[in-house]
Amino acid sequence: MGWIAVMTVVASVFTIQAQLSDTTNPTSVDPKLIEWQNSRIPKEYVIAAVNIVGINCLDTSIVYSIANLHAGD
């Protein structure tokens, strides 16, 4: 019977602790991050350059043609 009373007290302490309010200050967020997340109007970009690195067994011109990305697109 004493074991049940101890477990009830321990459980009630954890329950009371879980109900305490959060007192941490909110952190600031960069407005550009919020703007990026909420953007709904698509923007067009121009590809300045395409560099292919890290391939050993393929010709870079083949990879360019497969990717279909070209400077100025």
N, C-alpha and C positions, 0 to 999 in steps of 0.2 A: 504494500500500500504506500509506503514511503517513497518507493521508486517512481510511482506514478505522479506523486505530488512534485517531486523534483523535476521530472520531465515536463510537467505542466508549467512550472515556474520558468524553466529554461525556454520553452516554446513561447510563452507570453513575453519574455524579454526580447526575443528575436522579432516578434510581431510588433512590439512597440518601437523597436529600433528601425524597422522597415518603414514605419509611417512618418519618420522625421522628414522635414522638407529639405530640399536641396538648396544649399546656401552659396553655391559657387557662382561666381560672376560669369555672365555670358562673354564669349570671346568675340572679337570683331571679325568680320568677314570682308574680304576684298570685294568691292562692288562690281568689279569686272568679272569675278567668278559667278556672281548672281546673274549678271547680264548674260553671260555665256549660257548659263543653265536655262534661262527663260527665253532665249532667242527663238523666234518663230519665223523670221524672215531669212530665207537662205541667202548666203553671200557668195559671190563669185571670186575666185582666186586665180592667179596666173602662176603657172609652174615656171620657176626661174631656171632650174637646172635639174637634171636627173643623173645621178652617179650610181653605178652598180659596182659594188665591192663584195668580196668574199666568195666569188665563184671560181672554181678551178677547172671544171670539166665542160663548161659551156662557153660559147662565144658571147660576148656582151651584146652584140647586135641582135642575137636571137632573143635574149632576155628583154631587150628594149621592145622588140616586136610583140612578144607575148604580153608584156605589161601594158602596152599601148599608152604609155605616158611619154609625152614629148615636151621639150621646153617651149614655152609660149602658149600651151593649151590652157 
